[in-house]
Amino acid sequence: MLKAGIFLDIENLTRNGGWGMRYEAAMDLVAAQGTSILRANAYMTVDRQRMEEDERYRAKIVSYHQVIRRTGFRLVLKPVKKYFDAEGNQRYAGSADLELAVEALMQSDNLDYVLLGSGDGDFLRLVRALQDRGKRVDVMAFSNCSDELRDEADNFYSGPLIPNLLPPRDDEGTHRGFMHHVDEERGFGFLTILTGFGKTDFRDDVFLHINEFSEDGEPTTNARFAGLRDRRSIIEFDLEEQGDGKVRAVDAVEYVPQRQAPTPRPVEVEV
């Protein structure tokens, strides 16, 4: 059994569509690779001064931290730094990226498999370094993922497609998938969805007709419908059984990620 470590860049994940993610699903994803999870670390910044001054903010952040810890993650917190620019405006700077990279490298001696949760291209060298040490490195990310990071990973997992990682839009019947085939002239396509965490846990026979897809509640054009495949868009829909094992997507829309930070504050400046 492979010895695994999980390293999540919480700031990157939550700012790019991972807000509200269920951290236990990340554990399930790694366990399904035939691993024993030895390390599970989550990295994020924290405004300690504001926590001392704002009781409501403190209660919200403490509750959020507890949610992460209850799923078995060790939380690594990096305090934000405040300074004033030349115009006298207060600025915020802070990132836990360095802590993540250093700890992933240091702990990799005892690991065979690493799941990196981030789409930040700055981690490209980390991925290569771990692979040079003989480790399998998979990447999980949401929107705005570096193409180089995606290509360098042994396996890439798109967050919205991972079963149970994000809550559904309305009920448990909602699914997310991507269009792998489209007939623009006739207005239909086929979707792929993940049914589990294994490499063969998927189905690619989900039929979608243009009449079952809408944009802002309105019908779309054939060209825009076909563009869903070209843009690698994620589609959210309900499944309807057709008989003989066939299914089709109904009430389909393009998935729009929630880009919300867990700790609202002024814009950060990287230093």
N, C-alpha and C positions, 0 to 999 in steps of 0.2 A: 504493500500500500504506500502510495506517495505521501511524503510529508509536505504539508501545504502551509503557506502564509498568505494572508489577505492584507493589502495595504490600500486604504481608501483616502483619496483626496476630497474631503467633504466639501470644501469650498467650491472646487471645480464641478463636482457632481450636482450640487444643489443649484448652482447658478446657471446650469445648462440643461435643466429639465428633470433633475433627480429629486426635486423637492417632494417630500412625502414618501420617499422610497422606503420599502420594508427591508431592513437590514438582514433579517433572518433569511430572506430569499437569496442574498449574496452568499450566505453560509451554505444554503442548500445547493446552489450552483457549484460551489467548489467541492462539496462532499460528493456530488454526483460524478465527479471526475475520478473517483476511486482514490480519494485522499483521506488522510487524517489531519485535521486542522490543528496546527501547533501554535500559530500566531494569527491574531485578527486585530489589526490596528486601524483606528480611524483618526485622521489628522484634521485639525481645524484651528482657526484663530479665535481669540476671545478678547473682548474689551473689558478688562477687569475693573478699570476705573468706573465705567458706566454701570457695571454690576453693583458696585458699592454705592453709587449715587441714585440709581433708579430701581426701586423695589420690583415694579412690574416687569421690567426688562430682566432682572435677575431671576425672578420666578420662571419666566418663559424659557430662559437659556438653561437653567438647572433642570427643568422638566425635559427639555430636548436632549440634554446630555444623558439623563437617566434612561430615556428610550433607547439610545444607542448602546449604553452599557448593559442594559437588560438582555440584549440579544447576544451578548458574549464578546463584544468588542472592547478592547483597551483604548481609551480615548486619550489622545496626545494633543494637548492644548498649547498654542503659541500665542502669547500676548501681543496685541497690536500696539504699535508705537504711534504716538501723536507728535506732530511738529508743525511749525508755521512756515509757509513759503515766503518768498520775497515780498508778496503783496499783503502779507499778514493773515492769510487764510489758513485755517487749521486743516491739516491733512492727516490721513491715516495710512500707515504702511504696515504690512505684515503678511507673512506666508509661512505655512508649515511644510512647504515643499522640500526644503533642505533636510528637515528631520525625517521625512518619509524616505528620501533617497538614502540617507546615511543608515537608517535602521534596516531598510530592506537589504542593503548590501551586507551589513554586519550580521544579520540573522540568516542570510542565505546559505551560510555554511551548513546549517542544520535543515535546509529545505530542499525539496525536489521540484516544487511547483509554487509559482507565485501568481496571484491575481492582483493586478494593478487596477484600481478604480479611479481613472482619470482620463481626460482627453487632452491634457496639457502636453504639447510637443516638447516641452523642456525635459520630459522624462524619457525621451528617446535614448539618450546615452545610458540611462539606468537600465532600460530594457535590454540594450545590447550587452551591457556589462554582466547582467544576470545570465543572459543566454551564453555568453562566453565562459561562464562558470558551469555550464551544463544544465542550467535550470530551464524548465518550461515556463514561459511567461505568457499569460493571457491578459488581455485588456478589456475592461468594461467601461463604457462611456455613454454619454447621451449626445446632445447637440454640440456642434463646434469642436468635434474631435479632430485632432491633427491627422491628416492623411498618412504622413510618414509613420506616426505611432501606430495607427491602425494596420498598416502594411507590415510593420516590423514584428508585431505580436504573433505568437504561435497560433492563437485564436482570438478573434475579436467578437465581443458580445455587445450588441446594441441594447442599452438599458431598457427602453420601452418595450422591446420584444421578449424580454426574459419573463417567463411566467411568474406572476405574483409579486414581481419586484415593485411595480407601481400600482396603486389602486385603480380600478376601472372607472370609466367616466360616470356610470350610473349604477350598474349592478354586476353580479358575478358572470352574467352572460356575455359581457363585452370582451372582444378579442382585439389584438393588434397584429398586423402583419405587413408585408411589403409585396408589391406587384413584381413578379418575375417574368410575366408574359402579357402582352397586350395586343389586341387587334384594334387599331385606331379607327379604321373605316367602319367596322361592325359594332364598335363600342362595347367591348367586353375585355376582361383580362382574368388572370389567375393569380391568386395570392398564396404566399407561403407563411405559415404560422408555426411557432414552436409549441410543442405539446408537452415538453419536459426539458430536462437539463442535459440529456445525453446527445451525442452527435447525430444519432438517428431518430431523435425525438422531434419530428416535424411532419407536417403534411403540406403538400404544394398543389393541392387540387381544389382549393377554395375558389369558386366561381364568383366573379363580380361583374354585374352589368352596369353600364353607365347610368341607367335609370335609378339605381339604388345608391348612387353617390351624389352628394350635394356639397356646395360651397356656400357657407353663410346662409344655409336654408334654401338655396336656389340651385336649379339644374346647372350642370357644367357643359362645356363644349368637348367634342371628341379630342381636339388637340390638347386641351388642358388635362383631360382624363388620361391620355397617353403619356403626358408629361410626368405623371405620378411615378412611373417606372424610371424615367430618365433622371428625375431628381432624387431617386432613392427615398421617396416619401414613405412615412409610416402611416398606415391606414387603420382607423379604429372602426369597429363594426360589430354587429351581432351575427351569429351563425344560425342558419335555418336548414334543417334536415330536408333533403329532397327525395329520399328513398334510394335503395340500392347502394347505400353508403355514401352517396353524393351529398355535398353541402354547398350552400351559396351564402355570400355575404349580403346582409341587408342593413339599411340605415347606416350607410358608411360615410365617414368624413375623414379628412386629413387630420392626423393627430397633431395637436399643438401643445408642445411641452410647457410646463409651468416653470418659468425662470424666476424663482424667488429665493432670496438668501435667507438662511435660518436666523441670522443676526443682522437685521436692518441697520444700516449706518451709512454715513457719507461714503462717497466713492473712494476706494483704496488706490494708492499710488505705489507701484512696485519699486523697491530700492534694492 
